Amino acid sequence: MEFYSARELRTNMKSIWKELSEDNDVVITNNGKPCALMVGIPEGRFEETVRALRQAKAIAAMDRMRRKAEKDGFMSDQEIDEAVKEARKA
């Protein structure tokens, strides 16, 4: 995975296209912080690639929600599982 600044994105497109054509991912940074990810798409696999990226984003969002809920005092996954087991026993 190669990192390029936003400025390099404008001036080094040839290098970036080369990285992408070799099935590498490229991270674009702004002020030294990652702000975008460019992913090479194999020929004929556009829909599959988009679906995989959307699925990964959804999983990450669920993880963030779970961590926030746990931090805010809501039940953890383990506590929910235990409560369900107790309810089923009753």
Backbone as JSON Lines, residues from 0, in Angstrom:
{"i":0,"aa":"M","n":[0.85,-1.16,0.0],"ca":[0.0,0.0,0.0],"c":[0.9,1.23,0.0]}
{"i":1,"aa":"E","n":[0.7,2.07,-0.97],"ca":[1.49,3.29,-1.08],"c":[0.7,4.49,-0.57]}
{"i":2,"aa":"F","n":[1.4,5.47,-0.03],"ca":[0.79,6.7,0.46],"c":[1.23,7.85,-0.43]}
{"i":3,"aa":"Y","n":[0.27,8.68,-0.81],"ca":[0.54,9.88,-1.6],"c":[-0.2,11.05,-0.97]}
{"i":4,"aa":"S","n":[0.42,12.2,-0.98],"ca":[-0.27,13.4,-0.49],"c":[-1.26,13.88,-1.55]}
{"i":5,"aa":"A","n":[-2.16,14.74,-1.14],"ca":[-3.13,15.3,-2.1],"c":[-2.39,16.04,-3.21]}
{"i":6,"aa":"R","n":[-1.31,16.69,-2.87],"ca":[-0.51,17.39,-3.88],"c":[0.11,16.4,-4.87]}
{"i":7,"aa":"E","n":[0.64,15.29,-4.35],"ca":[1.22,14.27,-5.22],"c":[0.17,13.64,-6.13]}
{"i":8,"aa":"L","n":[-1.06,13.59,-5.65],"ca":[-2.15,13.06,-6.47],"c":[-2.26,13.83,-7.78]}
{"i":9,"aa":"R","n":[-2.07,15.14,-7.7],"ca":[-2.16,15.98,-8.9],"c":[-0.93,15.83,-9.79]}
{"i":10,"aa":"T","n":[0.23,15.63,-9.17],"ca":[1.47,15.66,-9.96],"c":[2.02,14.28,-10.33]}
{"i":11,"aa":"N","n":[1.62,13.24,-9.64],"ca":[2.17,11.9,-9.88],"c":[1.12,10.88,-10.3]}
{"i":12,"aa":"M","n":[0.17,11.28,-11.1],"ca":[-0.91,10.35,-11.48],"c":[-0.38,9.09,-12.13]}
{"i":13,"aa":"K","n":[0.69,9.19,-12.91],"ca":[1.23,8.01,-13.6],"c":[1.66,6.95,-12.57]}
{"i":14,"aa":"S","n":[2.34,7.37,-11.51],"ca":[2.76,6.43,-10.47],"c":[1.56,5.81,-9.77]}
{"i":15,"aa":"I","n":[0.56,6.62,-9.53],"ca":[-0.63,6.12,-8.83],"c":[-1.36,5.11,-9.7]}
{"i":16,"aa":"W","n":[-1.54,5.39,-10.98],"ca":[-2.21,4.43,-11.88],"c":[-1.43,3.13,-11.94]}
{"i":17,"aa":"K","n":[-0.1,3.23,-11.91],"ca":[0.74,2.03,-11.94],"c":[0.48,1.18,-10.7]}
{"i":18,"aa":"E","n":[0.45,1.82,-9.55],"ca":[0.17,1.09,-8.3],"c":[-1.19,0.39,-8.37]}
{"i":19,"aa":"L","n":[-2.19,1.12,-8.85],"ca":[-3.54,0.56,-8.92],"c":[-3.61,-0.59,-9.92]}
{"i":20,"aa":"S","n":[-2.89,-0.47,-11.03],"ca":[-2.92,-1.53,-12.04],"c":[-2.23,-2.8,-11.56]}
{"i":21,"aa":"E","n":[-1.39,-2.68,-10.56],"ca":[-0.71,-3.84,-9.97],"c":[-1.49,-4.41,-8.8]}
{"i":22,"aa":"D","n":[-2.78,-4.08,-8.72],"ca":[-3.67,-4.55,-7.65],"c":[-3.24,-4.09,-6.27]}
{"i":23,"aa":"N","n":[-2.58,-2.96,-6.2],"ca":[-2.24,-2.36,-4.92],"c":[-3.26,-1.29,-4.57]}
{"i":24,"aa":"D","n":[-3.36,-0.99,-3.3],"ca":[-4.23,0.09,-2.86],"c":[-3.37,1.32,-2.64]}
{"i":25,"aa":"V","n":[-3.97,2.48,-2.79],"ca":[-3.26,3.74,-2.62],"c":[-4.02,4.58,-1.6]}
{"i":26,"aa":"V","n":[-3.29,5.09,-0.63],"ca":[-3.87,5.97,0.38],"c":[-3.49,7.4,0.04]}
{"i":27,"aa":"I","n":[-4.48,8.28,0.03],"ca":[-4.25,9.7,-0.21],"c":[-4.29,10.39,1.15]}
{"i":28,"aa":"T","n":[-3.28,11.22,1.41],"ca":[-3.23,11.92,2.68],"c":[-3.43,13.42,2.47]}
{"i":29,"aa":"N","n":[-3.95,14.06,3.49],"ca":[-4.13,15.5,3.5],"c":[-3.56,15.99,4.83]}
{"i":30,"aa":"N","n":[-2.57,16.85,4.76],"ca":[-1.88,17.31,5.97],"c":[-1.33,16.14,6.78]}
{"i":31,"aa":"G","n":[-0.85,15.11,6.08],"ca":[-0.24,13.96,6.73],"c":[-1.19,12.93,7.29]}
{"i":32,"aa":"K","n":[-2.49,13.16,7.15],"ca":[-3.48,12.22,7.67],"c":[-4.21,11.53,6.52]}
{"i":33,"aa":"P","n":[-4.43,10.22,6.6],"ca":[-5.17,9.52,5.55],"c":[-6.57,10.11,5.39]}
{"i":34,"aa":"C","n":[-6.96,10.37,4.15],"ca":[-8.3,10.93,3.91],"c":[-9.05,10.17,2.82]}
{"i":35,"aa":"A","n":[-8.36,9.35,2.03],"ca":[-9.04,8.61,0.97],"c":[-8.26,7.34,0.66]}
{"i":36,"aa":"L","n":[-8.97,6.36,0.17],"ca":[-8.37,5.1,-0.23],"c":[-8.77,4.83,-1.67]}
{"i":37,"aa":"M","n":[-7.78,4.61,-2.51],"ca":[-8.05,4.25,-3.9],"c":[-7.77,2.76,-4.03]}
{"i":38,"aa":"V","n":[-8.73,2.04,-4.6],"ca":[-8.63,0.59,-4.7],"c":[-8.67,0.22,-6.18]}
{"i":39,"aa":"G","n":[-7.7,-0.56,-6.62],"ca":[-7.72,-1.06,-7.99],"c":[-8.87,-2.03,-8.18]}
{"i":40,"aa":"I","n":[-9.5,-1.99,-9.34],"ca":[-10.63,-2.87,-9.62],"c":[-10.24,-3.81,-10.75]}
{"i":41,"aa":"P","n":[-10.18,-5.11,-10.46],"ca":[-9.86,-6.05,-11.52],"c":[-10.91,-6.01,-12.62]}
{"i":42,"aa":"E","n":[-10.49,-6.25,-13.84],"ca":[-11.4,-6.18,-14.98],"c":[-12.59,-7.12,-14.77]}
{"i":43,"aa":"G","n":[-13.76,-6.59,-15.0],"ca":[-14.99,-7.37,-14.9],"c":[-15.47,-7.63,-13.48]}
{"i":44,"aa":"R","n":[-14.87,-6.97,-12.48],"ca":[-15.25,-7.24,-11.09],"c":[-15.68,-5.98,-10.36]}
{"i":45,"aa":"F","n":[-16.22,-5.01,-11.1],"ca":[-16.62,-3.75,-10.49],"c":[-17.69,-3.96,-9.42]}
{"i":46,"aa":"E","n":[-18.79,-4.62,-9.78],"ca":[-19.9,-4.8,-8.83],"c":[-19.44,-5.56,-7.59]}
{"i":47,"aa":"E","n":[-18.66,-6.6,-7.79],"ca":[-18.17,-7.4,-6.67],"c":[-17.29,-6.55,-5.74]}
{"i":48,"aa":"T","n":[-16.45,-5.71,-6.32],"ca":[-15.57,-4.85,-5.53],"c":[-16.37,-3.82,-4.75]}
{"i":49,"aa":"V","n":[-17.34,-3.2,-5.4],"ca":[-18.18,-2.2,-4.72],"c":[-18.96,-2.85,-3.58]}
{"i":50,"aa":"R","n":[-19.52,-4.03,-3.84],"ca":[-20.28,-4.74,-2.81],"c":[-19.39,-5.06,-1.6]}
{"i":51,"aa":"A","n":[-18.16,-5.5,-1.85],"ca":[-17.24,-5.84,-0.76],"c":[-16.87,-4.59,0.05]}
{"i":52,"aa":"L","n":[-16.64,-3.48,-0.63],"ca":[-16.32,-2.24,0.09],"c":[-17.49,-1.76,0.93]}
{"i":53,"aa":"R","n":[-18.69,-1.83,0.39],"ca":[-19.88,-1.42,1.15],"c":[-20.09,-2.3,2.36]}
{"i":54,"aa":"Q","n":[-19.85,-3.6,2.19],"ca":[-20.01,-4.54,3.3],"c":[-18.98,-4.23,4.39]}
{"i":55,"aa":"A","n":[-17.75,-3.95,4.01],"ca":[-16.72,-3.62,4.98],"c":[-17.07,-2.34,5.73]}
{"i":56,"aa":"K","n":[-17.59,-1.34,5.02],"ca":[-17.99,-0.09,5.67],"c":[-19.13,-0.33,6.65]}
{"i":57,"aa":"A","n":[-20.07,-1.18,6.3],"ca":[-21.2,-1.48,7.18],"c":[-20.72,-2.19,8.45]}
{"i":58,"aa":"I","n":[-19.81,-3.13,8.3],"ca":[-19.27,-3.85,9.46],"c":[-18.54,-2.88,10.38]}
{"i":59,"aa":"A","n":[-17.75,-1.98,9.81],"ca":[-17.02,-0.99,10.61],"c":[-18.0,-0.08,11.35]}
{"i":60,"aa":"A","n":[-19.08,0.31,10.69],"ca":[-20.09,1.17,11.34],"c":[-20.75,0.44,12.52]}
{"i":61,"aa":"M","n":[-21.06,-0.84,12.33],"ca":[-21.66,-1.62,13.42],"c":[-20.69,-1.74,14.59]}
{"i":62,"aa":"D","n":[-19.42,-1.96,14.31],"ca":[-18.43,-2.04,15.38],"c":[-18.35,-0.72,16.15]}
{"i":63,"aa":"R","n":[-18.37,0.4,15.44],"ca":[-18.34,1.71,16.11],"c":[-19.58,1.89,16.99]}
{"i":64,"aa":"M","n":[-20.74,1.49,16.49],"ca":[-21.98,1.62,17.29],"c":[-21.92,0.75,18.53]}
{"i":65,"aa":"R","n":[-21.4,-0.47,18.39],"ca":[-21.29,-1.37,19.55],"c":[-20.36,-0.79,20.61]}
{"i":66,"aa":"R","n":[-19.2,-0.29,20.17],"ca":[-18.25,0.3,21.12],"c":[-18.85,1.51,21.82]}
{"i":67,"aa":"K","n":[-19.57,2.34,21.07],"ca":[-20.2,3.53,21.67],"c":[-21.27,3.11,22.68]}
{"i":68,"aa":"A","n":[-22.08,2.12,22.32],"ca":[-23.12,1.66,23.22],"c":[-22.51,1.08,24.5]}
{"i":69,"aa":"E","n":[-21.43,0.33,24.35],"ca":[-20.78,-0.25,25.52],"c":[-20.19,0.86,26.41]}
{"i":70,"aa":"K","n":[-19.59,1.86,25.77],"ca":[-19.0,2.98,26.52],"c":[-20.08,3.79,27.23]}
{"i":71,"aa":"D","n":[-21.25,3.93,26.61],"ca":[-22.34,4.73,27.18],"c":[-23.13,3.97,28.24]}
{"i":72,"aa":"G","n":[-22.73,2.71,28.53],"ca":[-23.39,1.97,29.59],"c":[-24.48,1.02,29.13]}
{"i":73,"aa":"F","n":[-24.61,0.81,27.86],"ca":[-25.58,-0.16,27.38],"c":[-24.99,-1.55,27.53]}
{"i":74,"aa":"M","n":[-25.81,-2.54,27.33],"ca":[-25.36,-3.93,27.5],"c":[-24.38,-4.32,26.39]}
{"i":75,"aa":"S","n":[-23.36,-5.09,26.79],"ca":[-22.41,-5.61,25.82],"c":[-23.04,-6.84,25.14]}
{"i":76,"aa":"D","n":[-22.42,-7.31,24.09],"ca":[-22.92,-8.51,23.4],"c":[-22.97,-9.7,24.36]}
{"i":77,"aa":"Q","n":[-21.96,-9.83,25.21],"ca":[-21.92,-10.94,26.16],"c":[-23.07,-10.82,27.16]}
{"i":78,"aa":"E","n":[-23.33,-9.61,27.64],"ca":[-24.43,-9.41,28.59],"c":[-25.77,-9.72,27.95]}
{"i":79,"aa":"I","n":[-25.93,-9.36,26.7],"ca":[-27.17,-9.66,25.98],"c":[-27.34,-11.17,25.84]}
{"i":80,"aa":"D","n":[-26.26,-11.86,25.45],"ca":[-26.32,-13.32,25.31],"c":[-26.71,-13.99,26.63]}
{"i":81,"aa":"E","n":[-26.13,-13.51,27.74],"ca":[-26.44,-14.06,29.05],"c":[-27.89,-13.8,29.43]}
{"i":82,"aa":"A","n":[-28.39,-12.63,29.14],"ca":[-29.79,-12.29,29.44],"c":[-30.73,-13.17,28.62]}
{"i":83,"aa":"V","n":[-30.39,-13.41,27.36],"ca":[-31.23,-14.27,26.52],"c":[-31.24,-15.7,27.06]}
{"i":84,"aa":"K","n":[-30.08,-16.2,27.48],"ca":[-30.02,-17.56,28.05],"c":[-30.87,-17.67,29.3]}
{"i":85,"aa":"E","n":[-30.79,-16.66,30.17],"ca":[-31.6,-16.66,31.39],"c":[-33.08,-16.63,31.07]}
{"i":86,"aa":"A","n":[-33.47,-15.82,30.11],"ca":[-34.87,-15.71,29.72],"c":[-35.38,-17.03,29.14]}
{"i":87,"aa":"R","n":[-34.53,-17.72,28.39],"ca":[-34.94,-19.0,27.79],"c":[-35.1,-20.07,28.86]}
{"i":88,"aa":"K","n":[-34.3,-20.01,29.92],"ca":[-34.42,-20.97,31.02],"c":[-35.76,-20.8,31.72]}
{"i":89,"aa":"A","n":[-36.17,-19.55,31.86],"ca":[-37.43,-19.25,32.56],"c":[-38.56,-19.58,31.66]}
